[in-house]
Amino acid sequence: MTCQYAVTFEFPTRPPQTHRGTVRAGQPHTCASRAMQSAKRALKPVGWSSVVCVLQDRADDAPASTD
């Protein structure tokens, strides 16, 4: 499956930082894990107090059957 995602890191005294992208994996929890890893690499957040990961627009990669 392919999922678009948005990961937001929230801080006690600074504005939140958001990273968006697309990941592919076989299971939703793997998509979430890959989204978090990508956001950490891109933003390098320090001192965050909470994080929100949203998977959006799930698309199954298997072609539709035309039986």
C-alpha positions as CSV (number, residue, x, y, z in Angstrom):
1,M,0.0,0.0,0.0
2,T,1.0,3.6,-0.5
3,C,0.1,6.3,2.0
4,Q,0.6,10.0,2.0
5,Y,1.5,11.3,5.5
6,A,1.9,14.3,7.6
7,V,4.1,14.2,10.8
8,T,4.0,17.2,13.2
9,F,6.4,17.7,16.1
10,E,5.0,20.1,18.8
11,F,7.2,22.1,21.2
12,P,6.5,23.7,24.5
13,T,7.7,27.2,23.5
14,R,8.1,27.1,19.7
15,P,5.7,26.7,16.7
16,P,5.1,23.1,15.5
17,Q,7.1,21.7,12.6
18,T,5.4,19.5,9.9
19,H,6.9,17.2,7.3
20,R,4.8,15.7,4.5
21,G,5.5,12.9,2.1
22,T,4.6,9.5,0.7
23,V,5.6,6.0,1.9
24,R,5.1,2.4,0.7
25,A,4.8,-0.7,2.8
26,G,2.7,-3.8,3.3
27,Q,1.1,-2.8,6.6
28,P,-0.2,0.4,8.1
29,H,2.1,0.3,11.1
30,T,5.1,0.0,8.8
31,C,3.9,3.0,6.8
32,A,3.7,5.0,10.1
33,S,7.2,3.9,11.2
34,R,8.7,4.9,7.8
35,A,6.8,8.2,7.9
36,M,8.3,8.9,11.4
37,Q,11.8,8.0,10.3
38,S,11.6,10.2,7.3
39,A,10.3,13.2,9.3
40,K,13.0,12.8,11.9
41,R,15.7,12.8,9.1
42,A,14.2,15.8,7.4
43,L,13.4,18.0,10.4
44,K,15.9,16.8,13.1
45,P,13.6,17.9,15.9
46,V,15.1,18.7,19.3
47,G,13.1,19.1,22.5
48,W,9.7,18.2,21.1
49,S,7.0,17.5,23.6
50,S,4.5,15.6,21.4
51,V,4.3,14.2,17.9
52,V,1.3,13.5,15.6
53,C,1.5,11.1,12.7
54,V,-1.4,11.1,10.2
55,L,-1.6,8.6,7.3
56,Q,-3.8,9.9,4.5
57,D,-5.0,8.7,1.1
58,R,-4.3,5.0,1.4
59,A,-3.9,3.4,-2.0
60,D,-3.6,-0.3,-2.4
61,D,-1.0,-1.0,-5.0
62,A,-2.5,-4.2,-6.4
63,P,-4.1,-3.7,-9.8
64,A,-7.9,-4.1,-9.9
65,S,-9.2,-7.4,-11.2
66,T,-11.4,-7.2,-14.3
67,D,-13.0,-10.6,-14.1
